[in-house]
């Protein structure tokens, strides 16, 4: 009898627990000439299985809690002799908003020069302690950065353990002198990003992520005006971030790359707020989006 109870419990558990990600993967090779376009469809399936079927944490995720993300690999060139693929990588992650069917964009990252080696049917294996492949390491790195942002958005300062895992990946790649992983503070690399995320001087970035999402967007379903004002508080945290660290521009860019369109939508309608005050803050912090603030 105990054996049957345990079996039923195991079956129920398998339905209530799930992997961490629900990721849409697209590998676009339409811009290159190759006799084997099917290879890139195989790559697309392999990346999707790698992300969606692996376990990335020891946390328990229910099916509806899986983190939605998009990975787009835009192939620019492929050398059949060396198996070197040159591409652009786009990574986006989302978060559900309380009591709504709306999903907010948490991360909107672009790697314009993304190079890796790939052979058709190559298995994508990942070991956090070892650098083996730029494709695998880069995707795992972005997944841990996304996990950090997701946890930060629900509970303040809970994303650190995932940023630390991303840093392990970055250190391993950097020790192998792989392009895009260094942390010289000059080129907005993966190394620069993880250094900034783990720097205690940038605590107001994490406070902004938490306040914007948990007390801003989540609050708006019940108290719209209060939620909108809390988002202003989050924007003020971004100002404090810049005041405390003049080298945090990359984090500020990442924040507004994800949130700029949403901010415009939030303050275009609904309960009135001091728009002149908000616009002056936004123009100061993100002048490259001035056409949107206008």
N, C-alpha and C positions, 0 to 999 in steps of 0.2 A: 504493500500500500504506500509506504514512504517513497518507494522508487517512482510510483506513478505521480505522486504529489510533486516530487522534485522535477519530473519531466514536464508537467504542466507549468510549473513555475518558470522553468527554463524557456519554454515556448513563449509564455507571456512576456518575459524579460526581453526576448529577442525582438518583440514587437514594440516595446516601449523605449529601447535604447537604439541609438543610431550613430553613424559616423558624424563628424563635426560639420562637414561641408556638403552643400548642395550646389555644385558648381557647373555652370554652363561653359563649355570649352569650344572654341572655334579656332581652327588652323586654316588660314586663308593663303593658298598658293596660286591664286588666280593671276597674280602679276608676274609670274616667272614661266619660263619655257622648260619643260622637262617631260620626258616620255613616261614618267612614273608618278603621275599625280596621286595615284592610290596610296603611295607611301605616306603622304601627308594626312590622308584620312585615317590611316593606321596610327599615325602619331597623335592625331586628335583623340581617337578612342583610348590610346594608351595614357595620355595625360588625364583624361576624364576618369578613368579607372584609378589611376594613381592618386588623384585628389579625393575622389568620392568614396573609395572603398578602403583606404587606409585609415587607421586610427592615429590621430595626431596629439591626443592628450589622454590623461587618465580620468578626465571628467565624464560624467554621464549626460549625454544629450538625448532628448526625446526627438522624435521625427520632426515635429514642428519647430524645434529649436535649432535645427541645422542652419548654419550660416550660408546665406546665398552669396555667390560670387560669380564673376565673369572672368575668364582668361581668354584673351585673344592674341594669337601669334600670327602676325602679318609677315609672311615670308617675302624677303626681298631678293635673296640669291641662294643658290644651292650648288655646291661643287661636288659632282658625283665621284670624283677621284679621291677627294679627301674627306667626304661626308660632312663638310662644314656647312652649316646653315646660318645665314645672316638674316636677321628679322627685326621687327619691332614687337615689344611685349606690352600688352595692356592688361592691367589687373584692377578689378573693381570689387568691392565688397559692400554688402547692404545689411541693414538692421531693421526689423519690424518696429513699427510705432504702436504704442499701447492703444488698445480699443479702436483700431482702424485696420484697413487692408493696405495701408500705405507703407512703403519701405523706403527708408532714407539711405542715401549714399554715404558710407563711412570713409571709404578710400577710393581714390581715382588716380592710380599710379601709372606712369608711362616710362618704359625703358626704350629709348629710340634706337639704341645700338645693342642688340641682344644676339649674341653669337654662341652657337653650340654645335657639337657633333652628334649626328644621329644616323643610325642604320635601321632600315625597315625591320620591324618585329623586335627591335632592341628592347630588353626588359628595363623598366624604370625602377631601380632599387634605390632605397634611401637609407643611409646610416648617418645620424646626426654627428657622429664623431669623426667621420671621414669625408673628404672631398673626392668625388669621383666624376661628376658630370655637371656642367654648368646649367643644363636644363633642369635637372632634378633639384640641384641645390637652390637655384633661383626660385622655383615654384614653392619649395618647402619654406624658404625664407619669407616669401610674400604671405604664405598661409599663416605663419606664426605672427607676422606683423598684423594681419587681419584679426587673428584670435585676440591679440593684445588690445586692439582697438574695440573689438566687440565687448570684451570683458570690462574695459575701462568705461564703456558707455552705459553699462548697467550698474556697476558699483565702482566707486572711486578707488583708483590705485590698485586694481586687481589684474592689470594686464602685464605687469612687470615680468612674471615668470615666462611668458611667451616671447617677450622681447629678448629675454636672456637666451632663449633657445635660438632665436634668429641671429643673435650675436655669435653664438657658437658656430653656426653655419658660415657666417661672414668671416670669422677668424680663420676657419679652415680653408675657405676659398682664397682669402687674401694671402695666406702663407704659400699658396700655390701660384701666386702672382697672376691671378685671373683678372682680366679687365672688368671694371665696373664694381669691384668689391673693396677698393681701397678706401681709406678714411682720412683724406688729406684736407677735408673741409673746403674744397674748392669747386668740386664738380657735381655736387648733389648725388653722390653714389649711394649704393646700398650700405656701404660702411658709414658714410656721413649720417644717413637716416637713423641707423640703429644707435649710433653714438648719441645723437640728439634725443632719441626716445628714452634712453637710459640715463641721461644727464639730469641729476637732481635739480640743476638750475632751471630746467624746463618744466617744472611741476605745474605751471599754469596752463600748459598745453593739455595735460591730462585732465585738469580741472575743467577746462573749456569743453573737451569731448564729453565728459560726464554731465556737466550742467546743461549743455546744448541739447543733448539727447534725452537724458532722464528727466530733467526738470523743465526743459523747454518743450520739445516735441511731445513727449509722453503726457505732459500736463495739459497740452492744448485740447485734448479730447474732452476734458472736464472744465477747465478754466482757461479759456482761450487767451484772454488778456494777460493773465499771470504767466502763462507759458511764453508768450511773445516777449514779455519783459525779462524773463529768465534767459532767453536767447541773447538779449542785449547784455546781460551779465556775462554770458559766455564770451561774447565779443570783447568785452572789457578785460576778461582774463587773457585773451590773445594780445591785447595791448600791454598788459602787465608782463606777459612772456617776452615781448620785444624789449620792454624797458629793462628787464633783468638780464637779458642775453641778446646782445646785438648780432650774434651769429646764428640766431634761430630763424632766419628768414625762410629757410627750407621748410620748416614745420608750419610756418604761417602760410606758405604757398600750398602745402598739402591740405591744410584745413579749408582754405577757400576754393581750391580745385574741386573739393568734394561738395562744399556747401553753398557756393555763390548763387547758383540758380535757385536753390531752395530758399535762401534768405530773401531774394527778390520776390518770390511768390508769397512768402509769409507776410511781408510788410506792404505788399501792394493792396491788400484788402483786409477786411475784418476790423476789430476794435482799433481805434486810432491810437497812434503812438507818436512820439516826437521824431518825425522822419528826418528832419534837418540834422538832429543830433546823430542819428544812426548813420546817415549818409556821410557826414563828416568823418566819423570813426572809420567807416569802410573805405573811404577814399584814402585815408591816411595809412591804413593797414594793407590794403590790396589795391594799389592804384592801377595795376594792370587789368583790373576788372572794372575800371571806371565807366566803361560803356554800359555795363549792367547796372551800376549804382545810379547812373543818370536816369 
